[in-house]
Amino acid sequence: MVLTPPYLLFIGNATDPLSIKMAKSVADWNPEACIGEYRLPGCEVTTGCPSMTIDEAVDAGANTFVLGFANSGGFIDEAWVPTIVEAIEAGMHVVSGLHDKLTSIPAVVEAAQRCDRQLIDIRHPTARFKTGKGIKRTGKRLLTVGTDCSVGKMYTSLCLTRALEEAGQKATFRATGQSGILVAGEGVAIDCVVADFISGAVETLSPDNDEDHWDIIEGQGSLSHPAFAGVSLGLLHGSQPDALVICHALNRSHMRGLPHYPQPTLEAVIEMTVNAARLTNPDVKVVGIAVNTSSVSEAEAKAYCEEAAAKLGLPCTDPVRFGVSEIIGNL
């Protein structure tokens, strides 16, 4: 897999900020790789990149058209196909992180072959993995886990990696989802690995390393979410984490997409996660709480973090608003 920036981020007619997570992630964490965003009529969200047409982006030097969506079910809308073909014919490669494959759409494949452009389905691993072994690996590992989906596990992982590097420590971000792969340029989309091989894939992603090196492994889903707990558990076992950071989104009343499932408490998630993680690392510990406080004011965010820290006896912060120094200090 070779990604060739600069990117034009396609966000279509999206209205939900979470639905363009892939585009927003690379715009936030690798902005120099993004020339602009391409919007369709009715779009109510933005990545913050300049709005451009396909031709304007190509004239500005764009090499790759990125489908910036993270929709439920991971589907490619048929209405997008003419736009994808237009981007190919204008001279761009196409990257998708959806479950539907670009290479399964005849019109897109025909255009790519005719124009000698690449179609890159980064969510679908091409490597073959072995089953997990649970053998102790050298180096140190931190895994971000969530009380729910889309609570900031990737952003927290990237913040932790950057903070460790800035402190002069050895650290590598290990991407396990399509958005993280687009940011890092490599990784394994764990939710597209055959179930028997999930833990083995994570062992491959985070191999033996120097004793003072931290692998910061991006979490996926939630052990508390009925739809995605299986992926989360395999990732937890394969990570063999020494440290866990619990990620939470403030002011959610129920699990994402499941109004009949209430949000679990932080205490319940800590207990559940630590018990499961001990299968492959009996010495695992929780080192902090990361909260997405974007739904409240900064003052309210600080008050919540201070209250949670006192209640749980753990550093609690919003990594984007307040940084992660207290969590780093607790490793």
BELMO-V223013 format. One record per backbone hydrogen bond with DSSP energy under -1.0 kcal/mol. NH is the residue of the N-H (numbers start at 0). CO is the residue of the C=O. Records with the same first field share a line. If there is no record, write none. Layout:
NH: CO + CO
This chain:
6: 32
7: 63
8: 35
9: 65
10: 37
13: 10
18: 15
19: 16
20: 17
22: 67
23: 19
24: 20
25: 21
26: 22
27: 23
28: 24
29: 25
32: 29
33: 30
34: 6
35: 6
36: 49
37: 8
39: 11
42: 39
43: 13
51: 36
56: 52
57: 53
58: 54
59: 55
60: 57
61: 56
62: 5
63: 5
64: 92
65: 7
66: 94
67: 9
69: 18
73: 70
79: 76
80: 77
83: 79
84: 80
85: 81
86: 82
87: 83
88: 84
89: 85
90: 87
91: 86
92: 62
93: 117
94: 64
95: 119
99: 73
103: 100
104: 101
108: 104
109: 105
110: 106
111: 107
112: 108
113: 109
114: 110
116: 111
119: 93
121: 95 + 119
123: 120
139: 212
141: 214
142: 242
143: 216
144: 244
146: 246
155: 151
156: 152
157: 153
158: 154
159: 155
160: 156
161: 157
162: 158
163: 159
164: 160
165: 161
166: 162
167: 164
168: 163
171: 213
173: 215
180: 176
181: 177
182: 178
183: 179
184: 180
187: 174
189: 175 + 187
191: 188
192: 189
196: 193
197: 194
200: 196
201: 197
202: 198
203: 199
204: 200
205: 201
212: 209
213: 169
214: 139
215: 171
216: 141
217: 173
224: 221
228: 224
231: 227
232: 228
233: 229
234: 230
235: 231
236: 232
237: 233
238: 234
239: 235
241: 140
242: 140
243: 284
244: 142
245: 287
246: 144
247: 289
249: 291
254: 260
257: 254
260: 257
268: 264
269: 265
270: 266
271: 267
272: 268
273: 269
274: 270
275: 271
276: 272
277: 273
278: 275
279: 276
280: 276
283: 280
284: 241
286: 243
288: 314
289: 245
290: 316
291: 247
295: 292
300: 296
301: 297
302: 298
303: 299
304: 300
305: 301
306: 302
307: 303
308: 304
309: 305
310: 306
311: 307
312: 308
316: 288
321: 317
327: 323
328: 324
329: 326
330: 327
